[in-house]
Amino acid sequence: ISGIVVGAGQTSTDNNFGEVLGSSISGLVYCDDNNDGIRQPGEVGLGGVPVRLQGTNDLGQPVDVTINTQPDGSYSFTGLRPGTYSVTETAQPAGKLDGKETAGSTGGNTGVNEVISNIVLGTNQSSTDNNFGEILPAAVTGNVYCDDNNDGIKQAGEVGLGGVPVRLQGTNDLGQAVDVTINTQPDGSYAFTGLRPGTYSVTETAQPAGKLDGKETAGS
């Protein structure tokens, strides 16, 4: 406080310094077993995942800090000034796919993968439950085989047919089209792994040499 001019016998009063209590943004990275965006008992937190805080505080200063989640999957940015912030999960946990993000107790925007944005903080305010759900990948597997009795059931001794092209097509839960072709293994098995939730079909796209089309069997 500068430029305080006082004359003889004058008292300049109420030259005050206001202080503010810090705010915080916290949440969790966890394995969302049913992919519903709600952390339920038994759904495990994921530690060691980097989460980045970005934004601008009430002084116009940029904020950019990255921390890792605790072993229980929790994270917390504390001592924040009022401002508008976003949190981003900057790396995918090993063996997991991106699930649903959930804006926390003070609101915010989701919809962009791995980002919760427009978290507005005042003074002494805690924005909790800004959560990042992760999901385990799915798989579609099966066999191409010589069905000796043409009953549609693979039995012991019925030989698998290798090198047969099988095509997976469908749409996942993000609305993305999926179209992948692989060949069966020497034992006749095939496996499409690392799939997001979705609705799919599998097609045997070429007839094995010397064989005629038999029965298809829908899986588990």
N, C-alpha and C positions, 0 to 999 in steps of 0.2 A: 504494500500500500504506500504509494509515493505521492509527492507533491502536497503534503499536508502542511498548510500554512496556518500558523497560530500567531495571534498578537499577544501583547502583554496581558496576563491574567486570564487568558482564554484556555479552555480545556476542550480538546477534540475527543469526543466520546465515540463509542461503538465502532471502533476500528477492529472489526471481528474477522476471524478466520474460521470458516465453516469446513468441516470434514465430513466425508461420506463413508458409510460402511460398504465394504466390498461385496460383490455378488458372485454367483458361481453357476457353472453349467456342468451337469453330470449325467451319467447314463451307463449303459451296459452293452457289451458285445456278447452275444449268446447264440447257442444252437437252437433254432426255432423248429422243434421236431415236427410240428404240424403246419408250419408255414402260415400261421394266422396273425403274425405281428404282435402277439401278446406273450410276454414271458410268464410261463407257468411253472409250478413246482416240478422239479426234476429236469428242467431244461438247463443244460450246463453252460456256465459262463466260460468265455474263451480269453485266456490271458495272453499277454505279449503282442496284442494287436495295436498298431499305431493309429492314433486318432489325432486329427489336426483341427485346431481352433483358429478361425480367421474372422476378421471383422474390423470395425471402426468404432472407437469409443467416443464418448461425449466431448472429448477435447479434439476430435478429428484425427487422433493418432491411430495408425494401422496396428492391428494385433495379429500375430502369426506364431503359434506355439504348437508343437507336436509332443505328445506323451504316449506311452504304451499302457494298455489296460493292465490292471492288477491280475493276479492269478485267478481271481473269481470273475474276471471279465469286466469289472467296473472301471470307470475313469471319472476324473473330476478336475475341472479347471476352476481354481479359486482366486480370490482377490481381484476380481474383474471390476472395472469401472462400468457405469451405465453405457449401453451401446447396442449395436445390432451385430449379431454374430452368426457364424455357421460352424458346424462340426462335420468332419469328413473322415470316414474310415479309409485310410490311404493304401492299405494292402489287404488282400483277401487271405483269411486264415487257411492254412494248408488243408487240403481235402474237403473244403467247404465251398458252396456256391452262394452268391449274394441272395439274401432273403429280403424281408420287408423292413424298412426303416419306420420308426415311430417318433413323431415329434413329442416333446415333453410337456411338462406342467405349465409352461408359459406360452405354449404354441410354437408354431414354425411351419415350414413347408417341406414336404417330401415329394418324391416323384422322380428325382434324378438319382440314379443309382449311387448309393453309399454317401449321400449328402443330406443333412438336415439343415435348412437355411432359414434366414429371417427370424432368428431367435432374438427377441427384443428384451433387454434387461433394464430395469431401473436400479435404484440403490437398494442394498441389503435384500436382494432377491435371489432365490434359488430356483433355477430351471432344472428339474429332475426328470429322470426317465426318458432322456433322449437316447433311444435304444436302436441298435443295429442287429437285426436277426440274420442268422446264417442258416443254410440248409445243407443237408447231406445229399449228394447226387444220387440219382436213380439209375436203373439199368434195364435193358430189354435183352434177353438171351434166348437161345434155343438151339436146335439141331436140324440139319438136313441129313436124312438117313434112308437106307434101303429098308422099306417096311415089308418084310417078307410075307406076312399074312394079311397085309392091307387092312389093318384094323385101326390105324391112326394112333397106335401106342408104341413107343420105342421100348423094345424088350431086349433083354440080354441076348447078345449074339447078333443083333441086327446092326449092320455095319454103317458107321457114319461116312458121309461123302464130303471130302475136302475140296477146296478150290471153287466152291459154288458161290456166285455173287448174291448177296442179300442186301436189300435197300431199306433203310429206315427213313420214313417221312412223317411229318406232323407239325404241330404248332405247340410251342411251350407256353408257360404261364405268363411270359412277357409279351406274347403275341408274335414271337419270332418264328419264322419258318425254319424247319430242320429237314435236311436232305443229305444223307450220308450212305455210301455203299462200301461194304467190306466183303471179303471172301471168307468162307468157312475155313476153320483150321483143319489139319489133316484128319482129325477124329470126327469132323462134321459139325463141330460146335461153332457158334458165333456169339458175340457179346458186344452190344452197344452200351458203353459205360459213360459216366460223367454227365448224365442227362438231367436237365431241369424237369420239374413237374410239367405234365402236358398230356396231350392225346396223340398217339402215334400209330403207325401201321408198319408192318414188315412185309416185304415182297421178295420172293425168290425170282430173280430177274432173268435167269437162264436155266434151261433144263439140263441136268447132268447127262453126259454122253451115255447112250445106251439105256436110259431110264425113261419111264413114263410118269406123268403126274399122278401122285397118290393123294392121300388125305392130309389136310392141314389141321393142326390142333392148336386152339387158343390156349395161352399159358395160364400161370397161377393167378 
